[in-house]
Amino acid sequence: MKKLYYLTAMLVTCSLQVNAQYTDVINSNRPGASYSAFAVGKNVIQGEGGFYYERMEHSLLETEANRYGMDYAIRYGLLFEQLEIILDGTFTKENMTNYSVSPSTEYSRSNFTKNTIGAKYLIYDPYKNPEKNKPNLYSWKANHHVQWKDLIPAVAVYAGANFNFGDNPFFPDDPQISPKVMIATQNHFTANWVLVMNFIYDKFTGDDPMFNYIITLTHAFTDPRYSIFIENQGYKSDAYADGIFRAGAARLFNKNLQVDASMGINIKDTPSRLFGSIGISYRLDRHVDPRPRIDNVSDEDKEFIKEAKKKRKKNKNPFEEIDIND
């Protein structure tokens, strides 16, 4: 089985060297809030969405609120493997009760709490050089432990605009259009651990610019259909500051379909926030994959790879490990 692992690693490395962005399996930003540094791949259209519920209580204002909403994102790989266009947002309906008056009062409001379009471009990819990123064919340990080179992240930049439609009761003083910029980094610590960090400067042309950071750590299990994540997000502006912690899990049903669930909580009581969400990600894969080349492989190993590919095609579960000896 070690031989199968080594040859599979060679195949994956060769594929990544040709397409540093595109992956055979869907690469979703859900269920976390951060953006991956890598794009979905040229000519790939990907939709990500979900429903969420949030409970809010404000200890000073003596209010309680229940929020229901839908998150959505459409990602499209355009022109280059490194470039991605992203439309994402959140539509929210809120029912609030005010207990500071007698009798208590109730009211509702609904609108977009986020609606942004922008472009993300990968400016540095440490995995691009195939010579520096070949698997060690003689050491399983070397391929499964963090190395110094893993500390160098992939880096992407993002620029976009927020759109505030009509008379928005959530942001009555915000301009209709405001800018958003971001730096996204991504580290792959072995094949099972991924660290993504976003540093965001939002609405900086208005009266209340906001700095926002997100740190997401994801772990894929031995069965790669399953993964979990933990995340910390911080906000800081003149009007609002908070820290949020999230955790959740995702499951791949096939290479183009993922479902997820997550929960989160904040660190303050003005207001306190408790929320959860469920979602789905799906892609239309129109990516054209150049045929990867494998150099310096013996005829025996080439025949081994050929037989392994045949068995993979017959295997009903594309994520199941292939045993060529059965």
C-alpha positions as CSV (number, residue, x, y, z in Angstrom):
1,M,0.0,0.0,0.0
2,K,2.9,2.4,0.5
3,K,3.8,2.0,-3.1
4,L,0.2,3.1,-4.0
5,Y,0.6,6.1,-1.7
6,Y,3.8,7.2,-3.3
7,L,2.5,6.9,-6.8
8,T,-0.7,8.6,-5.9
9,A,1.3,11.5,-4.4
10,M,3.2,11.7,-7.7
11,L,0.0,12.0,-9.7
12,V,-1.4,14.6,-7.4
13,T,1.8,16.7,-7.5
14,C,1.9,16.5,-11.3
15,S,-1.7,17.6,-11.5
16,L,-1.1,20.6,-9.2
17,Q,1.9,21.6,-11.2
18,V,-0.2,22.0,-14.3
19,N,-3.2,23.6,-12.5
20,A,-2.2,25.3,-9.3
21,Q,-5.8,26.5,-8.7
22,Y,-8.1,23.8,-10.0
23,T,-8.7,20.7,-7.8
24,D,-10.5,17.5,-8.8
25,V,-12.8,17.9,-5.7
26,I,-14.9,21.0,-5.0
27,N,-13.1,23.6,-2.9
28,S,-15.7,25.5,-1.0
29,N,-15.3,28.5,1.4
30,R,-18.2,27.1,3.5
31,P,-18.9,26.5,6.3
32,G,-16.5,29.1,7.5
33,A,-16.6,32.8,6.7
34,S,-13.0,33.2,5.3
35,Y,-12.0,33.3,1.6
36,S,-9.5,30.7,0.4
37,A,-6.4,32.1,-1.3
38,F,-6.9,29.8,-4.3
39,A,-9.5,30.3,-7.0
40,V,-12.0,27.7,-8.2
41,G,-10.2,27.3,-11.6
42,K,-10.8,28.7,-15.0
43,N,-14.3,28.2,-16.4
44,V,-15.6,26.7,-13.2
45,I,-18.9,28.1,-11.9
46,Q,-19.6,27.4,-8.2
47,G,-22.5,28.2,-6.0
48,E,-22.4,28.2,-2.2
49,G,-25.4,28.9,0.0
50,G,-27.2,28.2,3.2
51,F,-29.7,29.1,5.8
52,Y,-28.9,30.5,9.3
53,Y,-30.6,31.3,12.6
54,E,-29.3,33.7,15.1
55,R,-30.4,34.6,18.7
56,M,-29.4,38.0,20.0
57,E,-29.8,39.5,23.5
58,H,-28.6,43.0,24.4
59,S,-28.1,43.4,28.2
60,L,-28.0,47.3,28.2
61,L,-30.8,48.0,25.7
62,E,-32.9,45.1,27.1
63,T,-33.8,43.8,23.7
64,E,-34.0,40.3,22.2
65,A,-33.9,39.5,18.5
66,N,-34.3,36.4,16.3
67,R,-32.7,36.5,12.9
68,Y,-33.4,34.2,10.0
69,G,-31.5,34.5,6.8
70,M,-29.8,33.1,3.7
71,D,-26.1,33.3,2.8
72,Y,-25.2,33.0,-0.9
73,A,-22.1,33.1,-3.0
74,I,-21.4,32.7,-6.7
75,R,-17.8,32.1,-7.7
76,Y,-16.5,32.1,-11.3
77,G,-13.0,31.4,-12.6
78,L,-12.4,33.9,-15.3
79,L,-9.5,34.2,-17.9
80,F,-6.7,32.9,-15.7
81,E,-6.4,30.0,-13.2
82,Q,-5.4,32.7,-10.5
83,L,-8.5,34.9,-11.0
84,E,-11.9,34.6,-9.5
85,I,-15.0,36.8,-9.6
86,I,-17.1,36.5,-6.4
87,L,-20.7,37.7,-5.7
88,D,-21.7,37.0,-2.2
89,G,-24.2,38.3,0.4
90,T,-26.7,37.7,3.1
91,F,-30.4,38.5,3.3
92,T,-31.8,38.8,6.8
93,K,-35.2,39.0,8.5
94,E,-35.2,40.1,12.1
95,N,-37.9,40.0,14.7
96,M,-37.1,42.1,17.8
97,T,-38.7,42.6,21.2
98,N,-37.9,45.7,23.3
99,Y,-38.4,45.0,27.1
100,S,-37.1,48.4,28.2
101,V,-40.6,49.9,27.9
102,S,-43.9,48.7,29.4
103,P,-45.6,47.1,27.7
104,S,-42.9,45.6,25.6
105,T,-42.9,46.4,21.9
106,E,-42.2,44.2,18.9
107,Y,-41.1,45.1,15.4
108,S,-39.6,43.4,12.3
109,R,-37.2,44.5,9.6
110,S,-35.6,42.8,6.6
111,N,-33.1,43.6,3.9
112,F,-29.6,42.6,2.8
113,T,-27.0,42.7,5.6
114,K,-24.3,42.0,3.1
115,N,-24.1,42.3,-0.7
116,T,-20.7,42.4,-2.3
117,I,-19.1,41.8,-5.7
118,G,-15.3,41.7,-6.2
119,A,-12.3,40.0,-7.8
120,K,-9.7,37.8,-6.1
121,Y,-6.3,37.1,-7.6
122,L,-3.5,34.8,-6.4
123,I,-0.2,36.8,-6.5
124,Y,2.0,34.1,-4.9
125,D,1.8,30.4,-4.9
126,P,4.5,28.5,-3.0
127,Y,3.3,25.2,-4.5
128,K,3.8,26.3,-8.1
129,N,7.4,25.0,-8.4
130,P,7.1,21.2,-9.0
131,E,10.8,20.6,-8.1
132,K,10.3,22.0,-4.6
133,N,7.1,20.3,-3.9
134,K,7.7,16.7,-5.0
135,P,6.7,14.1,-2.4
136,N,9.5,12.3,-0.7
137,L,9.3,8.8,-2.1
138,Y,11.4,7.4,0.6
139,S,9.8,8.8,3.8
140,W,6.2,8.6,4.8
141,K,7.0,10.7,7.8
142,A,8.4,13.6,5.7
143,N,5.2,13.8,3.8
144,H,2.9,13.9,6.9
145,H,4.7,16.3,9.1
146,V,5.0,20.1,9.0
147,Q,8.2,21.3,7.3
148,W,9.7,24.8,7.2
149,K,8.5,25.4,3.6
150,D,4.9,24.8,4.8
151,L,5.1,28.0,6.8
152,I,5.3,30.1,3.6
153,P,1.6,30.8,2.6
154,A,-0.1,31.3,-0.7
155,V,-1.2,34.9,-0.9
156,A,-4.1,36.4,-2.8
157,V,-5.5,40.0,-3.0
158,Y,-9.1,41.0,-3.2
159,A,-10.9,44.2,-4.2
160,G,-14.6,44.7,-4.4
161,A,-17.6,46.9,-3.5
162,N,-20.5,46.7,-1.0
163,F,-23.9,47.6,-2.3
164,N,-26.5,49.0,0.1
165,F,-29.9,48.8,-1.6
166,G,-32.6,51.4,-1.0
167,D,-33.7,52.3,2.5
168,N,-31.8,49.6,4.4
169,P,-33.0,49.5,8.1
170,F,-29.9,47.7,9.1
171,F,-27.5,50.3,7.7
172,P,-29.5,53.5,7.3
173,D,-26.4,55.8,7.3
174,D,-24.2,53.7,5.0
175,P,-23.5,54.9,1.4
176,Q,-25.1,53.0,-1.5
177,I,-21.6,51.8,-2.6
178,S,-18.5,51.4,-0.5
179,P,-15.1,49.7,-1.1
180,K,-13.7,46.5,0.4
181,V,-10.2,45.2,0.1
182,M,-8.6,42.1,1.6
183,I,-5.4,40.0,1.8
184,A,-6.0,36.2,2.0
185,T,-3.3,33.7,2.9
186,Q,-3.4,29.9,2.9
187,N,-1.0,27.3,4.4
188,H,-1.2,23.6,3.8
189,F,0.3,21.8,6.9
190,T,0.5,18.3,5.5
191,A,-2.4,16.9,3.5
192,N,-4.9,17.1,6.3
193,W,-4.4,20.5,7.8
194,V,-5.1,23.9,6.1
195,L,-4.8,27.3,7.7
196,V,-6.6,30.3,6.0
197,M,-6.3,33.9,7.2
198,N,-8.1,37.0,5.9
199,F,-7.3,40.6,6.7
200,I,-10.1,42.9,5.6
201,Y,-10.5,46.7,5.5
202,D,-14.1,47.5,4.7
203,K,-16.2,50.6,4.0
204,F,-13.1,52.8,4.4
205,T,-14.4,55.7,2.4
206,G,-17.4,56.2,4.8
207,D,-17.7,57.6,8.3
208,D,-17.2,54.2,10.0
209,P,-14.6,52.1,8.4
210,M,-14.2,48.6,9.8
211,F,-11.1,46.3,10.2
212,N,-12.0,42.6,10.1
213,Y,-9.8,39.5,10.5
214,I,-10.7,35.8,10.1
215,I,-8.5,32.8,11.0
216,T,-9.8,29.3,9.9
217,L,-8.2,26.0,10.6
218,T,-9.6,23.0,8.7
219,H,-8.8,19.3,9.3
220,A,-9.7,16.5,6.8
221,F,-10.1,13.0,8.3
222,T,-8.6,9.8,7.0
223,D,-11.8,9.4,5.0
224,P,-11.5,12.6,3.0
225,R,-15.2,13.0,2.6
226,Y,-15.3,14.4,6.1
227,S,-13.7,17.5,7.5
228,I,-14.1,19.8,10.5
229,F,-13.1,23.4,11.2
230,I,-12.6,26.0,13.9
231,E,-12.6,29.7,13.2
232,N,-12.1,33.1,15.0
233,Q,-13.3,36.3,13.5
234,G,-12.8,39.8,14.9
235,Y,-14.4,43.1,14.1
236,K,-13.2,46.6,15.0
237,S,-14.8,50.0,14.1
238,D,-16.0,53.1,16.0
239,A,-19.5,51.8,16.1
240,Y,-19.0,48.1,16.7
241,A,-16.4,45.7,18.0
242,D,-16.7,42.0,18.7
243,G,-15.1,38.6,18.5
244,I,-16.7,35.5,17.2
245,F,-15.9,31.8,17.4
246,R,-17.3,29.2,15.0
247,A,-17.0,25.4,14.6
248,G,-18.5,23.0,12.1
249,A,-18.2,20.1,9.7
250,A,-18.6,19.3,6.0
251,R,-19.2,16.2,4.0
252,L,-18.5,15.6,0.3
253,F,-21.1,13.5,-1.5
254,N,-19.3,13.6,-4.8
255,K,-16.5,15.6,-6.3
256,N,-18.9,18.5,-7.1
257,L,-21.2,18.5,-4.1
258,Q,-20.7,19.3,-0.4
259,V,-23.0,19.9,2.5
260,D,-22.1,21.6,5.8
261,A,-23.3,22.6,9.2
262,S,-21.8,25.0,11.8
263,M,-22.4,26.9,15.0
264,G,-21.0,30.1,16.5
265,I,-20.9,32.3,19.5
266,N,-19.5,35.8,20.4
267,I,-17.6,37.0,23.4
268,K,-19.7,40.0,24.6
269,D,-23.3,40.6,25.8
270,T,-24.0,43.9,24.0
271,P,-25.3,42.0,22.3
272,S,-24.7,38.3,23.0
273,R,-25.0,36.2,19.8
274,L,-25.7,32.5,19.3
275,F,-26.1,31.2,15.8
276,G,-26.1,28.1,13.5
277,S,-26.3,27.4,9.8
278,I,-26.6,24.6,7.3
279,G,-25.6,24.9,3.7
280,I,-24.6,23.3,0.4
281,S,-22.0,23.9,-2.2
282,Y,-22.1,22.8,-5.8
283,R,-20.0,23.4,-8.9
284,L,-20.5,23.2,-12.7
285,D,-17.1,22.0,-13.7
286,R,-16.2,23.1,-17.2
287,H,-12.5,23.2,-16.6
288,V,-10.2,21.9,-19.4
289,D,-7.4,20.0,-17.8
290,P,-4.1,19.7,-19.7
291,R,-2.7,16.2,-19.6
292,P,-0.2,16.0,-16.8
293,R,3.3,14.6,-17.5
294,I,5.1,12.2,-15.2
295,D,8.8,12.1,-15.8
296,N,11.4,9.6,-14.6
297,V,8.8,6.8,-13.9
298,S,9.8,3.3,-14.6
299,D,7.8,1.1,-17.0
300,E,6.8,-1.1,-14.1
301,D,5.4,1.9,-12.2
302,K,3.6,3.2,-15.3
303,E,1.8,-0.1,-15.6
304,F,1.0,0.0,-11.9
305,I,-0.6,3.5,-12.4
306,K,-2.5,2.3,-15.4
307,E,-4.0,-0.6,-13.5
308,A,-4.8,1.7,-10.5
309,K,-6.7,4.1,-12.8
310,K,-8.8,1.2,-14.2
311,K,-9.8,0.1,-10.7
312,R,-10.7,3.7,-9.7
313,K,-13.1,3.9,-12.7
314,K,-14.8,0.7,-11.5
315,N,-15.0,1.9,-7.9
316,K,-18.4,3.3,-7.0
317,N,-17.0,5.4,-4.2
318,P,-14.5,7.9,-5.7
319,F,-13.1,8.7,-2.2
320,E,-12.5,5.1,-1.2
321,E,-8.9,3.9,-1.0
322,I,-7.9,1.6,-3.9
323,D,-6.5,-1.8,-3.0
324,I,-4.9,-3.2,-6.1
325,N,-4.3,-6.6,-4.4
326,D,-8.0,-7.6,-4.1
